[in-house]
Amino acid sequence: MCLAIPGKVVSISGDDPLTRMGKIDFSGVIKQASLAYVPEVVVGDYVIVHVGFALSKVDEAEAQKVFEYLKKMDELGELEEKSP
């Protein structure tokens, strides 16, 4: 099952709104995501990410609730890179 999960924008690269990318911190796991759908996002904002695209902003309190649920379900490991 695929879920959209929150993450904190820690850096942004690119000036073109269609190709802007961000490094997103998912409770310690950093991944790249497109910011094309959320041009208003700045470093420090929390976003909901699904299949490599930030879809919307979310407030920090809501993001932290989701992280707690994922920790309780032991699902945060799904974000980490798997070794071959």
N, C-alpha and C positions, 0 to 999 in steps of 0.2 A: 504494500500500500504506500502511495506517495502522499506526503504531507507537506504543506507549506509551513515553515517554521520561522520564528523571529531571529534576527541577528542585529548586532550593532555595527554600523558603518564606521570603519576605522581609517579608511583612506579612499580617496576618489581620484581616478585618472581619466583624462580626456575632457575636451571642451564641447565636442559635438553631442547634443542631447541623445542622438540615436546610437552612439557608440560609447557613451560614458560607462565606465566600469567602477565597481567598488570592491574593496576587500571587506568582507563581512565576518565578524567574530560571533560564532555560534557557541557561546559558553566555553571558549578556549580553543575551538577548532576554527581556523581561518580559511575561508573559501572566497573565490571571485564570483561576482554576480553582475549582470547587466542592470544598469540604473535607468534604462530608456523609458520605463513606465512611471518613474518617480523623479522627474527632473528637479523637483523642489528639495530633494534630500540633500543634507549636508553632513559632514563628519560629525559623529556623535548621535545621530538619529538612529532609531530602530526601525527596521523594515521587515516585512513578511516576504520570504523567499521561497519560490517553487521552481524546480528544474532550472536553476541558474538565472532566474529573473526576479528582481525585487518587484513585488506587485503593489504594495502600499506601505505607508508609514503606520507604525503602531507605537503606543506610548510605552515607556520603559517598564511601568508597573505590570502591564499586561504581558510584555515579553518575559519578565522575570517569573510570572506565574506559569507560563508555558515551559520555561526551562525547568522549574521545579517538578512539574508533571512528567516531563521527559526523563529527568533524573530518577524519579520514583519508578518509572517503567523500565529503566535501564536502556533507554533508546538513544541516548546521545552518542554512543559508540558507532551508530550507523553513519554518522557524518565523517568519521575518520577514514583516511586512506587505508586501503587494505594492501598488505604486502603480498607480492606474488609467491 
